[in-house]
Amino acid sequence: MMERAQTRRRQCLQEMGIEVWVPNEARLPAGNAASPEPLPAGPSDPATLDWDALAATVTGCRDCALHATRTQTVFGTGNRQARWLFVGEAPGAEEDRQGEPFVGRAGQLLNAMLFAIGLKREDVFIANVLKCRPPKNRDPMGEEVRRCEPYLHRQVELIRPQIIVALGRFAAQSLLKTETAIGKLRGRRHSYADTGIPLVVMYHPAYLLRNPSDKRKAWQDLQFACTLLEAI
């Protein structure tokens, strides 16, 4: 009964556009949570690839089941030498069709927010934790994140941004390896992995479209990010 209620709650929250975090361990197949198989290394190891090879590897990636349901991969877009890196959760339906992150209304809002701090879309780099759309926009699963995150990590290494902005709860919790609520992650200076790159958490533009009263908080987050960048 409790599991059924929790499932219904997640469905309701998703229908309202609110991301629902499920610990990565809970998403892994039984028996794999404690000791997942290592990622294969070799010529296609993302850590060894340049931009073109990385993009080609992502395009042909079949490392998880999402390759069977995607229209195309969504590698990321923008300035490959950008000071700013914005990271979302995963492609949605429109992103899956166009092959570009943050299009549609959420993308328009993100563009407007960038303009408000003197930036254009082509000035920054925009990517997602996952490069393929989960069916019906469901939450990414732990194994999918584990298989895909080396691509994002390599993008960070190649871009060498001076600041990273995590858009939404899932991106923030995935990048920071935490289950802390987004409200407690906002307004603080974090660091991405062991890179020392400052990371700021902000509400996802899709969430802000449904909760316009929180746009002021997102503006504060962007201003905080600008302050951190000016201090570098």
Buried (B, 14 or more C-beta within 10 A) or exposed (E): EEEEEEEEEBEEEBEEBBBBBBEBEEBBEEEBBEEBEEEEEEEBEBEEBEEEBBBEBBEEBEBBBBEEEBBBBBBBBBBEEBBBBBBBBBBBEBBBBBBBBBBBEBBEBBBEBBEEEEBEBEEBBBBBBBBBBBEEBEBBBBBBBBBBBBBBBBBBEBBEBBBBBBBBBBBBBBBBEEEEEBEEBBEEEBEBBEBEBBBBBBBBBBBBBEBEEEBEBBBEBBEBBBEBBEEE
